[in-house]
Amino acid sequence: MDFSRLLVWCFDLLAHLPLPALHRLGSALGWLSYWSSKSYARRLRENLLKALQLKDSTHFESILHTNISEAGKAVLELTWIWRRPLSVVVASVNHCEGLEHVEAAYAKGKGVIILTPHLGCFDLISSYIAARWPITSMYRRPRWKFLDILMRQGRERGNAKLVPADVGGVRHMLKALRQGHFIGVLPDQVPGNGEGEWLPFFGRPAYTMTLIGRLVESSGATPIMTLAIRAPHGEGYTLKFTPLTLNPNEPAALQINRSLEEAIYSCPEQYLWSYNRYKVPNGVAAPIAQETSK
């Protein structure tokens, strides 16, 4: 058995565990990651502290400790989300808030843009949509072959389709919208050179993608902020759908950043604060007030 096959076997072994057991193991993994990497721990604490600006140290430490555990859960639950049958994954959604907005947007026939920030079990959202409607998402091929296999098998189920994160992929996304389908976008993903602009995100300059606004303008699609909130003790998930109405007189990316902040404030414990949101992409000039490093 080669190394890649061994890792896939381990992935499948974990996927057979009940979700509560995976979340307990994930919590331990989160703390192991926090204590074993000083750079990871420093970025997590810095991003959380500067975003929430909590003066009560006890409150800050409470959110921090929960977030460390939730980050580990987010890693291990992928084995369950990607390898369990799609019907089982969809059934783990205990409650939906705002699904009527999704149905109404789809009925317009101009496409729907599902915005999924790095919060909670964001991989679940595409699976839930794909069980009912066609959805296209862009992805970057990971360096490890086994992970690419698992990712494609886990994410291309039901009516889901993955396209490369390049110009060709953008064309596929626009085509899907013009067919009245769904697309999935991570709006807090750091874009590449020439694909974004520096805009405030929790009071700090962050290189922010401008693609979403262009897609809305070209297709007339409805953008919907979507969260998959993890319930305690592995008891499933709650999905929250909030449609956005963008003001044409203000940059769409700026409005989306504000909507992201509002969504994250609603559940800061489950946001991926360790993500290097404020990095300077290769070839991009840093803003004057840039505070963080690559």
C-alpha positions in Angstrom: 0.0 0.0 0.0 1.5 3.4 -1.1 1.5 6.4 1.2 -1.5 8.1 -0.5 -3.7 5.0 -0.3 -2.8 4.6 3.4 -3.9 8.2 4.1 -7.1 7.6 2.2 -7.7 4.5 4.3 -7.1 6.5 7.5 -9.5 9.2 6.2 -12.2 6.5 5.7 -11.5 5.0 9.1 -12.1 8.3 10.8 -15.3 8.9 8.7 -16.8 5.8 10.2 -16.7 7.3 13.6 -19.9 9.0 14.9 -19.9 12.8 14.5 -19.8 13.4 18.3 -16.7 11.3 18.6 -15.0 13.1 15.7 -15.8 16.4 17.3 -14.2 15.3 20.6 -11.1 14.2 18.8 -11.2 17.4 16.8 -11.3 19.5 19.9 -8.1 17.8 21.1 -6.5 18.3 17.7 -7.3 22.0 17.9 -5.5 22.4 21.2 -2.6 20.3 19.9 -2.2 22.6 16.9 -2.5 25.7 19.1 0.2 24.6 21.5 2.6 23.2 18.8 2.7 26.2 16.5 3.6 29.6 17.9 2.8 31.4 14.6 -0.6 29.7 14.4 -1.4 30.7 18.0 -0.2 34.2 17.5 -2.2 34.9 14.4 -5.3 33.4 15.9 -5.1 35.5 19.1 -4.2 38.7 17.2 -7.0 38.4 14.6 -9.6 37.6 17.3 -8.5 40.3 19.7 -8.3 43.1 17.0 -11.6 42.1 15.4 -13.7 41.8 18.5 -11.9 44.5 20.6 -13.1 42.9 23.9 -12.1 44.8 27.0 -13.2 42.0 29.3 -10.2 39.5 29.3 -12.3 36.7 30.7 -14.8 37.0 27.8 -11.9 37.1 25.3 -10.3 34.0 26.8 -13.7 32.2 26.8 -14.2 32.8 23.1 -10.6 32.0 22.3 -10.7 28.6 24.1 -13.9 27.7 22.3 -12.5 28.8 19.0 -9.4 26.6 19.4 -11.6 23.5 19.9 -13.9 24.5 17.0 -11.0 24.9 14.6 -10.0 21.3 15.3 -13.5 20.1 14.8 -13.6 21.8 11.4 -10.7 19.7 10.3 -11.8 16.2 11.4 -15.5 16.6 10.5 -14.4 16.9 6.8 -13.8 13.1 6.9 -17.5 12.7 7.8 -18.8 15.3 5.4 -16.8 14.0 2.4 -17.0 10.3 2.9 -20.4 9.6 4.4 -23.4 9.2 2.0 -24.8 12.5 0.8 -28.2 11.7 2.3 -26.6 11.2 5.7 -24.7 14.4 5.4 -27.8 16.4 4.4 -29.8 14.8 7.3 -27.3 16.2 9.8 -28.9 19.6 9.2 -31.4 20.0 12.0 -32.7 23.4 11.1 -32.7 25.9 8.3 -33.3 29.6 8.7 -34.2 31.6 5.5 -34.5 28.7 3.1 -37.5 30.4 1.6 -35.2 33.2 0.4 -33.1 30.6 -1.4 -36.1 29.1 -3.1 -37.4 32.6 -4.1 -34.0 33.6 -5.5 -33.7 30.3 -7.5 -37.3 30.8 -8.9 -36.1 34.1 -10.5 -34.0 32.2 -12.9 -31.0 34.5 -12.8 -28.8 32.4 -10.6 -27.9 32.4 -6.9 -24.5 33.2 -5.4 -24.0 31.3 -2.1 -21.4 33.2 0.0 -19.8 30.8 2.5 -17.3 32.4 4.9 -14.7 30.3 6.8 -17.2 29.8 9.6 -18.6 26.6 11.1 -18.9 23.6 8.7 -18.8 25.6 5.5 -18.1 22.5 3.4 -21.6 21.2 4.4 -23.3 24.1 2.6 -22.4 23.0 -1.0 -23.5 19.4 -0.2 -26.8 20.6 1.1 -27.5 22.8 -2.0 -26.2 20.0 -4.4 -28.7 17.6 -3.0 -31.5 19.8 -4.5 -30.0 22.1 -7.1 -27.0 22.4 -9.5 -24.1 24.3 -7.9 -20.7 25.1 -9.3 -17.7 26.1 -7.1 -14.0 26.9 -7.9 -11.2 25.1 -6.2 -7.4 25.0 -6.2 -5.8 21.6 -6.6 -4.0 20.8 -3.4 -0.3 19.7 -3.5 -1.1 16.2 -2.1 -2.6 13.8 -4.6 -4.6 11.9 -1.9 -6.2 15.1 -0.7 -7.2 16.1 -4.3 -8.9 12.7 -4.7 -10.8 13.0 -1.4 -11.7 16.6 -2.1 -13.2 15.9 -5.5 -15.0 12.8 -4.4 -16.4 14.6 -1.4 -17.4 17.8 -3.1 -18.6 16.6 -6.5 -21.6 14.7 -5.3 -25.3 15.2 -6.1 -25.5 18.2 -8.5 -22.2 19.7 -7.5 -19.4 20.6 -9.9 -15.9 21.9 -9.3 -14.0 24.1 -11.7 -10.4 25.4 -11.6 -9.7 28.7 -9.8 -8.7 30.6 -12.9 -10.1 32.6 -15.8 -11.7 29.5 -17.3 -13.3 28.7 -13.9 -14.8 32.2 -13.7 -16.3 31.7 -17.2 -17.9 28.4 -15.9 -19.3 30.3 -12.9 -20.8 33.0 -15.0 -22.3 30.4 -17.4 -23.9 28.5 -14.4 -25.5 31.8 -13.2 -26.8 32.6 -16.7 -28.4 29.1 -16.7 -30.1 30.0 -13.4 -28.0 27.7 -11.3 -26.1 28.2 -8.0 -22.5 29.0 -7.5 -20.5 28.8 -4.3 -17.9 31.4 -3.3 -15.7 32.0 -0.2 -16.0 35.8 0.1 -13.2 36.1 2.7 -10.7 34.1 0.6 -7.6 36.2 -0.2 -7.6 36.6 -4.0 -4.6 36.8 -6.3 -2.9 39.8 -7.8 -5.2 41.9 -9.8 -8.3 40.1 -8.5 -9.0 42.4 -5.5 -8.6 45.7 -3.7 -7.7 46.8 -0.2 -10.8 47.3 1.9 -11.5 47.4 5.6 -12.3 44.1 7.3 -12.8 44.4 11.0 -11.1 47.8 10.9 -7.9 46.6 9.1 -7.0 46.6 5.4 -7.6 43.2 3.8 -7.1 42.4 0.1 -10.7 41.7 -0.9 -12.0 39.9 -4.0 -14.1 42.0 -6.5 -15.3 38.9 -8.4 -18.7 38.7 -6.6 -19.7 42.2 -7.6 -18.8 41.6 -11.2 -20.8 38.4 -11.3 -23.9 40.1 -9.8 -23.6 42.9 -12.3 -23.2 40.6 -15.3 -25.9 38.1 -14.4 -28.4 39.7 -12.0 -27.9 36.8 -9.6 -28.9 37.1 -5.9 -26.1 36.9 -3.4 -27.0 35.0 -0.2 -24.8 34.9 2.9 -24.9 31.3 4.2 -23.6 29.9 7.5 -23.5 26.3 8.8 -23.4 26.6 12.6 -22.0 23.6 14.4 -24.2 22.4 17.3 -22.6 21.3 20.6 -21.7 17.7 21.2 -21.8 16.7 17.5 -25.6 17.1 17.4 -25.7 18.3 13.8 -25.9 21.8 12.2 -28.1 24.8 11.6 -28.0 26.6 8.2 -28.7 30.3 8.0 -29.5 32.0 4.7 -29.5 35.8 4.5 -30.0 37.4 1.1 -28.0 40.6 0.4 -29.3 43.6 -1.5 -26.3 45.5 -2.9 -26.4 49.2 -3.4 -25.1 50.0 -6.9 -23.8 53.4 -5.7 -21.3 51.7 -3.3 -18.6 49.1 -4.0 -20.0 45.6 -3.8 -16.9 44.2 -2.1 -17.1 46.8 0.7 -20.8 45.9 1.3 -20.0 42.2 1.3 -17.2 42.8 3.9 -19.6 44.5 6.2 -22.1 41.7 5.8 -19.3 39.2 6.6 -18.5 41.1 9.7 -22.1 41.0 10.8 -22.3 37.2 10.1 -19.1 36.5 12.0 -20.1 38.6 15.0 -23.2 36.3 15.3 -20.9 33.3 16.0 -17.3 34.4 16.5 -16.4 31.2 18.3 -16.7 29.2 15.0 -14.8 31.6 12.6 -11.4 30.5 11.3 -9.5 33.3 13.0 -6.2 31.5 12.3 -6.7 32.1 8.5 -4.1 34.7 7.3 -6.8 37.1 6.0 -4.5 40.1 6.1 -1.6 38.7 4.1 -0.1 40.6 1.1 -0.5 38.4 -2.0 2.5 38.0 -4.3 2.8 41.0 -6.7 0.3 43.1 -4.7 1.5 46.4 -3.2 0.8 46.6 0.5 -1.5 49.3 1.8 0.1 52.1 3.7 -1.3 51.0 7.0 -0.6 47.3 6.5 -0.1 45.7 9.9 0.4 42.0 9.3 3.0 40.1 7.4 2.8 37.4 4.7 
